[in-house]
Amino acid sequence: MKKISLKPTNDYCPQTLFLYGTYDENGKPDFGLFCWFSYTWEKELGVMACIGGSKRTKDNIHKSRVFSANLVTEKILPLADYMGVVDGNKPEKMEGLDLEIEKGQVLPVPVLMDSPVTFELEVKEFLPRQDGEVMLCAIRNVLQDETLADKAKTSTEKLVEIAPVQTTCSRYFSWKGENLGAWGEPMKTFSKKNG
């Protein structure tokens, strides 16, 4: 296979999406959509997450040093796309949302109940870069939908059932590789009344 050289890009390298959940200084939940998320190992499984630019989510994480990472599925993609497109500094972003949110079981983080997998994360180290920041995090708890514990189903069946969403080339894709739309498209079907 012949290769060509390109400017830096991550096209054709699908990444899993997460809604990072934080509480602001008034105790109100806030969620932002991110995909720069992977795993580390230092005597135990950890997470490395990166947030580029200025974001309310990043400001909240700096204040509390904790956040949740809620797996994005096809079911919640319109909400996630909305959370990723609408600026978190706009007060109306979170107003009127009909979301089922609970507090984490170990950390004071908002947990989106419609997400089948949520990590409760504590930032152990911030690594500032020029226009972004890498956060090395300890996983303090993992919350999973109880159906994922069903031993009668294979991992493949469970993944198909929860239908996680991936992104690459400025588009969303299903677990099976089906095109779910360009960034900014799924939110057009989002209604604040039904989350």
Order of alpha helices (4+ residues) and beta strands (2+ residues): beta-beta-beta-beta-beta-alpha-beta-alpha-beta-beta-beta-beta-alpha-beta-beta-beta
